[in-house]
């Protein structure tokens, strides 16, 4: 009924695909809606809209419903998406969790699984994600034949076909490469067309697809401090080789892998996903300052992670507040650089770091105002992710849904 073929990306849509996507997206966001109103919004002529909508009805992708109010003459028939005609699975990795969702075509979450994420990036992580998808399929009670596609959103640099992935390490550490096809792994195990995307790229589209005003064209999604998704003119910007959005520089010269980090890279180098907050907490505590953070780590400073910092912050711990404020200031300077470079309308902060709350967001905003040029700083809106830890999984769902619609 819907696509059962390899999902594509980074290609120029045909005229038919472009019209499919535009019409179905209008129906999804505005339905029930008349053919006349679809024509007005898309600026396609009414005959074209009617032909396309009739085709969708024959495929059960769209259904006719009630009659609209008439301004004279026959009342127009309203159409809306048939959400149960197909389903999509989205799998995403966050700072502290991995999330899997199964949604219908209106992005209603039918089934959801959340599990704690293991700290390392490795091939074993792929097996964890496949098991997560298998659990969703098994427990959701949805006909597997109706699952039109599966999206996997993971950190790192993914080649254009989703065949391999490289996780950049922090400054002074080696990158982790997975030289296997993630796409093939999922398709062989699950027999579902699979689409692989960078987590920040998925999240930036998810925020636009599911929450933000359709007129927003230029935005940045900050996945903590380690990477960002960039949207330009309403489309994800991936760059020439799909590596756009990796924040920071790192030399391949082995002489820079020692603890002596070159000063030139101290601000431009890759950060930890938690913006260095766990290390900052350990340093403060090592100087004798008491903190609930250490209690939560069982009295062992080496076991302090961002998880303990966030929990202590929720308990109004002064050290956690200090660390989180400084983390916000550091991220704000990085965002100010991007705001100057790209002049976006919106910067969304997500990946789990937005859980640091208002004190963190205020520190980010103040630094952007301090360091970005006035024209950009006064224009940009800086907001936390609307979907929290679900944003990556829902974002990759949006990418797959666009392909489903385009090929309808």
Buried (B, 14 or more C-beta within 10 A) or exposed (E): EBBEEBBEBEEEBEEEBEBBBBBBBBBBBBBBBBBEBBBBBBEBEEEBBBEBBEEBBEEEBBBEEEEBEEEEEEEBBBBBBBBBBBBBBBBBBBBBBBBBBBBBBBBEBBBBBBBEBEEEBEBEBBEBBBBBBEBBBEEBEBEEEBBBBBBBBBBBBBBEBBBBBBBBBBBBEEBBBBEEBBBEBBBEBBEBBBBBBBBBBBBBBBBBBBBBEEEBBBBBBBBBBBBBBBBBEEEBBBEEEBBBBBBBEBBEEEEBBEEEEBEEBEEBBBBBBBBBBBEBBBEBBEEEBEBBBBBBBEEEBEBBBBBBBBBBBEEEBBBBBBBBBBBBBBBBBBBBBBBBEBBBBBBBBBBBBBBBBEBBBBBBBBBBBEBBEEEBBEEBEBBBBBBBBBBBBBBBBBBBBBBBBBBB
